[in-house]
Amino acid sequence: MSFVEKIKKERDIVYYIRSTPEDKIPSWFFLKLNPLKRESFDRVMSGTTTFDLADYGEILHSGYGDQAPQELKQTMRDEYGVEYDS
């Protein structure tokens, strides 16, 4: 990875989001947030309405289950500095 690519990735905001909608299968997402949409993203995340994550940035990875695979989580930590709750 070049120096420019590394600096660019350090500025990216990537969230690890887990969702368990009522009566549905749990799922997880890695979202690279569009910086111009951060305020509106924070608002919808703190609310209770349904929304489409793709409206707020680029979905890098997604899948079904309680958590993303450990290898992918480590890759996202290494590439984007994503932190995880316990």
RARATA-V505589 format. One line per field, one symbol per residue. phi: phi as a letter, one per 40 degrees, with the letter a starting at -180 (. if undefined). psi: psi as a letter, one per 40 degrees, with the letter a starting at -180 (. if undefined). Layout:
phi: ???
psi: ???
//
This chain:
phi: .cdcccccccccbbbbbbbbcdgbccaaabbcccdcbccccdcccccbccabdccbibccaaabhcacddccdccccccbgcbbcc
psi: hiddddddddeihhihhihgihfihiiiihhhhhdeeddddddddeaeiiihdeeeahhdiiiiidiiiddddddddddefhiii.
//
